[in-house]
């Protein structure tokens, strides 16, 4: 289904899609004619998947084939797929999913699956497609040395005519460190992954970047930059979402001048928590809170021990709930630093929760620097920060929600999600009309665009590594336990029971 007018919503979930062209390996539509064949009438569902941990986007088409397209084209896994998807009123070109031949970047078919007989005279199957770079990454390798800023290395790998040869826009965050890295005959995405691990943002104190593709281009940036530009200017939420029944108008919102369509666009159809907070046992084992890094300098044969402490480091980096009026110390950790055992230590004080050995060296490329292109003494500190930051995101509060589709929404953007309290009065005990822990700002980390003949929906995953307001409870210095004394009791087991003989 498409909008009756390209600039006007008929309903939330409306969209513009004027044709899905499948082009054979020889640039034709096979037995269907020149230039490709329009298969939109055969397509029951179009899915596009993107995420901050995906180097390339991919998707699927579910077809009910009544013309034996799979044989008459024929489909062999080297076809191109072209379409242009937008939501009504989208004026900016960068908000359109443009996979057209004329102005965009077509997708490439690489697989057919789930082929089965449908009703009489039809076949049902799924066509899998991906971006051109997905396949170039499989076909080519990188085997050369790169030097300079990490962000410049990524640009060179992307543009290499013998390698990835990407023609798409790369949106990058500048790095402050530089080094020389030799790529030993590995795929372009793996080479960029090596750079991403060592990248230090020019602004901010985090370590490590995300490299990913969206329907608008490629991105190379840190988690902090997703939360705030230059690690100090909050990113405006691309959309505010509220969980409320559809087809019910909120009188408070009406007073603000919003239309029914605008309200429906911000309404969440359904949501669920994938994670509500850290699995603290797993988080401690993975070094999220405490991590001891032993760096071994292969050049000087020296060892250095560096301890990562979550609560000491937290305020030095930007998190999802950051807003300008709060400042860097205004975001709140997802776990308190109160004592958790009789030794009166908090979860961050156990550095030996994870102990890792990190080899490093100087003068590998005639430079007196370590693995990050900086002072070799900093390697252990950076390893601890990088690991903890990635774990905070991976295991942080995660929500999956289904909402009306909008083509301008993509991974790496901030949304605001207002979750109402479950109390019968619709307010917390201290009169808040929102959940102070789980409401707030989230970073979109995955998006599934799902287009059917009826409507356009998005199923996306969003994460946060902080809480909107500090957790309830006072700061204590001593563990509140129930032990009667400090001594371990030893008691020898009885001899084997002989039954009284």
Secondary structure, DSSP 8 states (H G I E B T S, - for coil): ---SBTTB-SSTT--EEEEEEEE-TTSB-GGG-BT-EE-GGGEEEEEEEEETT-SS-EEEEEEEESS-HHHHTT--S--EEEEEEE-TT---GGGSEE--TTTS--EEEEEEEEEEE-STT-EEEEEEEE-HHHHHHHH--B-SEEEEEHHHHHHHHHH-TTTT---S-EEE--BS-EEEEE--SB-HHHHHHHHHHH--BSSSS----EEEEETTEEEEE-HHHHHEETTTEE---SEEEE---TT---HHHHHTT--HHHHHHTBEEEEEEEESS--HHHHHHTTSSEEEEEEEETTTTEEEEEEEEHHHHGGGS--TT--TTT-GGGSB-SS--S--STT---GGG-GGGSEEEEEE-S-TTS-S--TTSS-GGGHHHHHHHHHHHHHHHHTSEEEEEEEE--TT--TT-EEEEE----STTSS-TT--SS-TTT-EEEEEEEEEEEEESS-EEEEEEEEESSBSS--SS---SS-----S-SS-----------TT-
